[in-house]
């Protein structure tokens, strides 16, 4: 017999996601060697939105 296919919603429910973390995009501006302003962005997960000030991202 044919197996019933999963819907997209069923697949998403099946994933084990940590609901206690919040994904945020952190954008940091810095000056290059030429003196122009460049932006560095990174997505990070934090336990609480009030902890955003303590995030430290560096260029790598």
Secondary structure, DSSP 8 states (H G I E B T S, - for coil): -------HHHHHHHS---TT-EEEEEEEEEE-TTS-EEEEEEEEEES-GGGGGG------
